């Protein structure tokens, strides 16, 4: 499995979004509503809201859906009281996991997350047990469109740096732009105005190092753990440091 891009799971993620769009939009809508209730409906002064709107747009969530979620929260049409809880643990082969949830029942969510780890060869740990291996950064991922169009990596890098990006990486045809969290929305807005479109755009923990897994049985366990967590309605994001292979490599 050596030699593949550590960001190639973006392709898998986008495919899953196409297959389960309604579920993803429901989760994003909930995230938008929580951000509005915490900091108000104006993304110009509510940075978490601005960031989640960028994340929603990278998942092709229609503007009407985004605006509806903002209005719903601002008008207190939904009285559900969700809180964000992050869980940390280890999967098979020592892969580090951070699971971000929005829940109105922390006992239910904790039990579901723990059961997923236990069932698929992992262990749920305590807060801080793996987060020290990650840095919170803005991430913009541009995948090769695969339609014959060439991406000028040098032009993209220069425009990203001029927009305020912290770093740029060409990861085997997948281009990754890093920002500090505070600059993420501005960098994204500037680059989108120049015509760039991203497969992922979010502020998220990024690992300091990545783990390759060669054992087919362990790969299957890891895939099942990730899929089970993703399928949980309370789970918003699953972050890990596994150098996950492409579908056609498994």
C-alpha positions as CSV (number, residue, x, y, z in Angstrom):
1,X,0.0,0.0,0.0
2,X,3.0,2.3,0.1
3,X,3.1,5.2,-2.3
4,X,-0.6,6.2,-2.3
5,X,-1.7,9.6,-1.2
6,X,-2.6,9.9,2.5
7,X,-5.5,12.3,1.4
8,X,-7.0,9.8,-1.1
9,X,-9.8,9.0,1.4
10,X,-11.3,12.3,0.3
11,X,-12.4,10.4,-2.9
12,X,-14.1,7.8,-0.7
13,X,-15.7,10.5,1.4
14,X,-17.2,12.3,-1.6
15,X,-18.6,9.0,-3.0
16,X,-20.3,8.4,0.3
17,X,-21.7,11.9,0.2
18,X,-23.3,11.1,-3.1
19,X,-24.8,7.9,-1.8
20,X,-26.2,9.4,1.4
21,X,-26.6,13.0,0.7
22,X,-29.7,13.5,2.8
23,X,-28.1,12.1,5.9
24,X,-25.0,14.3,5.4
25,X,-27.1,17.4,4.9
26,X,-29.0,16.6,8.1
27,X,-25.8,16.5,10.1
28,X,-24.5,19.7,8.5
29,X,-27.8,21.4,9.2
30,X,-27.6,20.4,12.8
31,X,-24.0,21.8,13.0
32,X,-25.0,25.1,11.5
33,X,-27.9,25.4,14.0
34,X,-25.6,24.8,16.9
35,X,-23.1,27.4,15.6
36,X,-25.9,30.0,15.2
37,X,-27.3,29.4,18.7
38,X,-23.8,29.8,20.2
39,X,-22.7,32.9,18.3
40,X,-25.6,34.4,16.3
41,X,-26.7,34.1,12.6
42,X,-24.1,36.5,11.1
43,X,-21.2,34.5,9.7
44,X,-19.2,37.8,9.4
45,X,-18.9,37.9,13.2
46,X,-19.5,34.3,14.0
47,X,-16.3,32.5,12.9
48,X,-17.5,28.9,13.8
49,X,-20.6,29.5,11.7
50,X,-18.5,30.8,8.8
51,X,-16.3,27.7,9.0
52,X,-19.2,25.3,9.0
53,X,-20.8,27.1,6.1
54,X,-17.6,26.6,4.1
55,X,-17.6,22.9,5.1
56,X,-21.2,22.6,4.0
57,X,-20.5,24.2,0.6
58,X,-17.6,21.8,0.0
59,X,-20.1,19.0,0.4
60,X,-22.3,20.7,-2.2
61,X,-25.0,21.6,0.3
62,X,-27.4,24.0,-1.5
63,X,-27.5,27.6,-0.3
64,X,-31.3,27.2,0.4
65,X,-30.6,24.4,2.8
66,X,-27.8,26.4,4.5
67,X,-30.0,29.5,4.9
68,X,-33.0,27.5,6.1
69,X,-30.8,26.0,8.9
70,X,-29.6,29.5,9.9
71,X,-33.2,30.8,10.0
72,X,-34.4,27.8,11.9
73,X,-31.8,28.3,14.6
74,X,-32.2,32.1,14.7
75,X,-35.9,31.8,15.1
76,X,-35.7,29.1,17.7
77,X,-38.0,26.9,15.7
78,X,-36.1,23.9,17.0
79,X,-35.7,23.6,20.8
80,X,-33.4,20.6,20.7
81,X,-30.4,21.2,23.0
82,X,-27.3,19.7,21.4
83,X,-23.8,19.7,22.8
84,X,-20.5,18.9,21.2
85,X,-18.5,16.1,22.7
86,X,-15.3,14.7,21.3
87,X,-14.2,11.1,22.0
88,X,-10.7,9.8,21.6
89,X,-9.4,6.3,21.3
90,X,-7.3,3.8,19.4
91,X,-8.4,1.5,16.5
92,X,-6.7,-1.7,15.3
93,X,-3.0,-1.4,14.7
94,X,-2.8,1.6,17.1
95,X,-4.5,4.0,14.7
96,X,-5.5,7.1,16.6
97,X,-9.1,8.3,16.4
98,X,-10.9,11.5,17.3
99,X,-14.7,11.4,17.0
100,X,-16.7,14.6,17.1
101,X,-20.4,14.3,18.0
102,X,-23.4,16.6,18.5
103,X,-25.8,15.0,20.9
104,X,-28.9,15.6,23.0
105,X,-28.2,12.5,25.0
106,X,-24.5,12.0,26.0
107,X,-25.2,8.6,27.7
108,X,-26.6,7.2,24.4
109,X,-23.8,8.6,22.3
110,X,-21.0,7.5,24.6
111,X,-22.4,4.0,24.7
112,X,-22.7,3.8,20.9
113,X,-19.2,5.1,20.3
114,X,-17.7,2.8,22.9
115,X,-19.6,-0.2,21.4
116,X,-18.3,0.7,17.9
117,X,-14.7,0.6,19.2
118,X,-15.1,-2.5,21.2
119,X,-16.8,-4.4,18.3
120,X,-14.2,-3.6,15.7
121,X,-10.9,-4.2,17.6
122,X,-10.4,-0.7,19.1
123,X,-10.4,0.9,22.5
124,X,-12.1,4.1,23.6
125,X,-9.8,6.2,25.7
126,X,-9.9,9.3,27.9
127,X,-9.9,12.9,26.7
128,X,-6.4,13.8,25.6
129,X,-5.1,10.3,25.0
130,X,-4.6,10.9,21.2
131,X,-5.3,14.6,20.6
132,X,-1.7,15.5,21.3
133,X,-0.9,13.7,18.0
134,X,-3.0,16.2,16.0
135,X,-2.9,19.9,15.2
136,X,-6.1,22.0,14.6
137,X,-5.7,23.5,11.1
138,X,-7.7,24.7,8.2
139,X,-7.6,22.2,5.4
140,X,-8.4,22.7,1.7
141,X,-8.1,19.7,-0.5
142,X,-8.2,19.9,-4.3
143,X,-8.3,16.5,-6.1
144,X,-7.3,15.9,-9.7
145,X,-10.6,16.1,-11.5
146,X,-9.5,13.2,-13.7
147,X,-11.2,14.7,-16.8
148,X,-8.0,15.6,-18.7
149,X,-7.7,19.1,-17.3
150,X,-4.3,19.9,-15.8
151,X,-3.9,21.7,-12.5
152,X,-1.0,24.1,-12.4
153,X,0.3,23.3,-9.0
154,X,2.7,26.3,-9.0
155,X,-0.1,28.7,-9.7
156,X,-2.3,27.2,-7.1
157,X,0.5,27.3,-4.5
158,X,1.3,31.0,-5.2
159,X,-2.3,32.0,-5.1
160,X,-2.8,30.1,-1.8
161,X,0.3,31.7,-0.2
162,X,-0.8,35.2,-1.4
163,X,-4.3,34.5,0.1
164,X,-2.7,33.8,3.5
165,X,-2.2,30.0,3.5
166,X,0.3,28.6,6.0
167,X,1.6,25.7,3.8
168,X,1.0,23.9,0.6
169,X,1.5,20.2,-0.3
170,X,1.4,18.3,-3.6
171,X,0.5,14.8,-2.4
172,X,0.7,12.7,-5.6
173,X,-1.8,14.7,-7.5
174,X,-3.9,15.7,-4.5
175,X,-3.2,19.3,-3.5
176,X,-3.5,20.2,0.1
177,X,-3.5,23.8,1.4
178,X,-3.1,24.4,5.2
179,X,-4.1,27.5,7.1
180,X,-4.3,28.5,10.7
181,X,-7.9,28.2,11.9
182,X,-8.4,31.9,12.1
183,X,-7.5,32.4,8.4
184,X,-9.3,29.5,6.9
185,X,-12.5,31.2,5.8
186,X,-10.7,34.1,4.2
187,X,-8.3,31.9,2.3
188,X,-11.1,29.7,1.1
189,X,-13.2,32.7,0.0
190,X,-10.3,34.2,-1.9
191,X,-9.4,31.0,-3.7
192,X,-13.0,30.2,-4.6
193,X,-13.3,33.7,-6.0
194,X,-10.4,32.8,-8.3
195,X,-12.3,29.7,-9.6
196,X,-10.7,27.0,-7.5
197,X,-13.1,24.3,-6.2
198,X,-12.2,22.0,-3.3
199,X,-13.1,18.4,-2.5
200,X,-12.8,19.1,1.2
201,X,-12.8,22.4,3.1
202,X,-12.9,22.4,6.9
203,X,-11.1,23.3,10.1
204,X,-10.1,19.9,11.6
205,X,-7.5,18.1,13.6
206,X,-4.7,16.9,11.3
207,X,-2.2,14.2,12.4
208,X,1.4,14.9,12.9
209,X,2.2,11.5,11.4
210,X,0.4,8.8,9.5
211,X,0.2,5.0,10.0
212,X,0.3,2.5,7.1
213,X,-1.5,-0.8,7.6
214,X,-0.5,-3.8,5.4
215,X,-2.6,-6.6,7.0
216,X,-5.9,-7.1,5.0
217,X,-7.8,-8.2,8.1
218,X,-6.8,-5.1,10.0
219,X,-7.7,-2.9,7.0
220,X,-11.2,-4.5,7.0
221,X,-11.6,-3.9,10.8
222,X,-10.6,-0.2,10.4
223,X,-13.0,0.3,7.5
224,X,-15.8,-1.2,9.4
225,X,-15.1,0.9,12.5
226,X,-15.0,4.1,10.4
227,X,-18.2,3.2,8.6
228,X,-20.0,2.3,11.8
229,X,-19.1,5.6,13.4
230,X,-20.0,7.5,10.2
231,X,-23.4,5.8,10.2
232,X,-24.2,7.0,13.7
233,X,-26.6,10.0,13.6
234,X,-24.8,11.7,16.5
235,X,-21.4,11.5,14.9
236,X,-20.4,14.6,12.8
237,X,-16.8,13.8,12.0
238,X,-14.3,11.0,12.3
239,X,-10.6,11.9,12.2
240,X,-7.8,9.5,12.3
241,X,-4.1,9.1,11.3
242,X,-4.5,6.0,9.1
243,X,-3.0,6.4,5.6
244,X,-6.3,4.9,4.2
245,X,-5.9,3.2,0.8
246,X,-8.0,3.8,-2.3
247,X,-11.1,1.6,-2.9
248,X,-9.3,-0.1,-5.8
249,X,-6.3,-1.0,-3.6
250,X,-8.3,-2.9,-1.0
